[in-house]
């Protein structure tokens, strides 16, 4: 069974007047979809990515789609200096930072017995350490301005086993644990920290790095018989960033129709 994708939802000003940073916003994945939904929901958005050309293209596409020309910053989340420059630029552009959407992550496929240290380390550094660096910077910034919301991108693979994914699963499980612990620490500063855990969100990059056979198998595991659209994940991130989730912190929401 495969059900049709629902219509793209109407905006409701859920982030009206908010200033937002979105990492890994180039390309056609969850990051860009999140940036677009933020603008549609009334926010001013600064986007960042490690890919200069794709980031510039994302700025143009976002303006074409929404009419908003977003400031942008090249940022490698494995480099603390880059993260510091990202937040400093956002403060210069907006004055305050109300929301940070952490999307940067890196995957790969290798059985552990064949995996090199470099393969392990780069996935951990981008996906887990990068999220840590941006979350840390966000807390330090937001505590001086009265609070804010941080939304991290985890994955259901942090809960569920899959062959060839030990590094990615470990990193995403780490993002979940980081989210829960940091949320307790940041609550006294009126900062909420939550995460989404998508199962399968379809975009062109995923199709390049995943076999057609595996994608079809994963789709069959979903109750709707299809992958999520990237904007369906972005919608949940918008909810967690908005005042509608004001009592939620330290939570990880599964954006999935898959059941064990």
N, C-alpha and C positions, 0 to 999 in steps of 0.2 A: 504493500500500500504506500502510495506517495501522495500526500496532500499538497494542495497549491500553496504557494507563498502568500501570506496576507498582504493587503495593500500597505504601502508606506504610511506611517501614522502622522497625523496632524500634530504640529507643535502646540504647546500650551504655556510657553514662557516659564518653564520650570527652573531655568537658570538666569532669569532676567536680572541684568545688572551685575552678574558674577564675572570675575576675571579668572581665566582658566589656562593652565598649561597642559598640553597633550603631547606626550612623547611617542616616538615611532609613528608619526602621523603621515609619512610619505607612503606612496604605493596605494594599494586598493584594499587594504585589510581593515581590521577592527580599529586601528589608530585613526585612519582618515575618516572612517564612518563616525567615530566618536567626535572628532573635531567638527564635522559637519553638523551632527545633531546638537552639539553644544551651541554653535552659532544659531541654528534654527530655534533653539530654546531660549535665545536672548542673551547669550554670553559673548564677551570679548575673549578671543582665543589666541594664544601664542602656540605655534606648533614647532616641534623639533624632530630631528632625525639625524642619522649618521650619513645618509646619502645626499650629497649636495644637489645633484641634478633632479632627483626624484622629489626632494623637498621643495625646490623651486617650482616644479610642476604641480605639486600639491597646493602651493599657495595660489597658483593661477586657477586650478580646478575648483578650489574652495570659493574663490571670488566669483567664478562663473556660475557656480551652483547657488550661492547665497548672497552675493553682493558685498560680502565682507572680505577685505584684504588683510589677512592675518600676518602679523610680524612672525618671523621665523628665526630659529637659531640652530646651527649645526651642533650636534651634541652626541658624543660617544659616551654612553652611560657607564662604561668601564673606566672612565677617566674622571677623577674628582674635580679637576680644574674645569672640565667641560660642564659638569653639572653645576658648579658654582657660577659659571658664566651664564648658563641658562636661567637660573633663578635671579641673578642680578639684572639681566636684560628684561625679564618679565616685570620686575619691580620698577625698572626705569620706564617701561611702556605703560604699565597699568597703575603703579603706586602700591597696590596690594594684590595678593594672590589668594583667591578664595577656594579654588579647586585645582587639584593636580590629578591627572589621569595617567597612570603608569602602564604603558603598553609594551615597552621595549622587551623583547625576548628573542631567543634563538633556539632552534631545534636541530634535529639531525637524527639519523638512524644508524645504530651500530650495537651489536651484542656486546655485553660488557667484556667478555673474554677477548674480543678483538679491538676494544676501544683503547685509544692512546690517551695519555695524560692531557695532551693538548685538546683533543676532542671533548673530554670531560670538562676541562677548566674553562674553555671559552663559553660553553653553554651555561655553566654555573655563574661565570662572571657577568655575562650579559643579563641573564634571566633573573638570577637571585641577587647577586651583588649590585647590579644596576638598579633594581627596584629598591634595594636597601638605601643606596646613595641618594636616590631621588626622594624617597620617603623621609630620610633624615634631613635633607635640605628643606623639604616642605615643612616639617615640624618646626625646625629652627626659625623659619620665616613666619609661619602662621601664628606661632605663640606670641610674637611681638605685635600682632595686629588683631588679636581677639578671636582667632580660631579659623576653621575651614574644614574642608573635606578632601580626603585622599582616597582614590579608588585604584586598586591594583588589579592587574590582569593575571589570574592564575590559570588553572586548567583542571578539568576532571581527572586528567591523568595523574595529578597529585594524589588522588584517592585510588584510582583503578590501574591495574597492571597492564602493560603492553610490551611485547617483545621489542627489543632494540631501542627502548626509550628510558633506560635507567637514569641517564644524566638529566634528561628533560623532566622526568617525573620527580626526581630528587629536587631539582631546582624549583618546580612549581609547588611541591609540597612545602618547600622552604618558604616560598612566597606566602602561602597560607599561614604558616606558623609565625612568620614575621608580622603579617597583618594583625593577627590576634594579640601578640605580645605588645607591639608598638601601639595598638589601639588603647590598651590599658594605661600605658605611660602617657599618652597624649590627651586622654580624656579630660584631665584637669586643666588643660589649656583650651578646652572647647574645640578640639580637633577630633573629627571622626575619621576612622580608617577602616575601610571595608574592601572586599575583593569580589570579583566575579570568577567563576570557573566554567568556561565554555566547554562543550564537548566537541562539536564539529561545526565550524563556521567556514563556509566556502568562499575562497577568493583565489585569483589566478596564481599567486605565489605558492599556495598550498598544492595546487594542481601540478606545479612544476617539481615539487620535492616529494610527492607522494604518488604511488602507483595507482592507476585507475582501478585495479582490482581491490586494493585496500580501501580506497574511498568508497567504492560500492558496498563493500562489506560493512564499513562503519555506518553508512547511511541506513542500511537494513536494520541496524541495532536501534535506531531512533524510532520513537513511537510514531512520528509523523512521516517516516520513510524518506526523509530529506535532511540535508544539512541546514543549519541556520544561516540566514543572511547576516552579513557582518553588522548591519544596522540593528538587527534584533538583539545582538549582544550589546551594542552601543546603547540601546534603549535602557537596559538594566543598569549600565554604568551611569547613565543620566539620572535615573531614579536614586541611586546610591549617593550621587553628588548633590541631590536636591534636598530641599527642606521636607519633602515627603518621607524621607528616611531619617528624620531628626533623632530618633531614639535608637538607631542602629549603629553599633560600632563593634569592630572585631569579628564581623560576620563574613562568611564566604558563601555567596549565592551561586548555586549551580545553574547555568544557563544551558539546559539540556532537556531532551525528551528521552534520554537513554536510561534504562534501568538494568541493574546487574541481573 
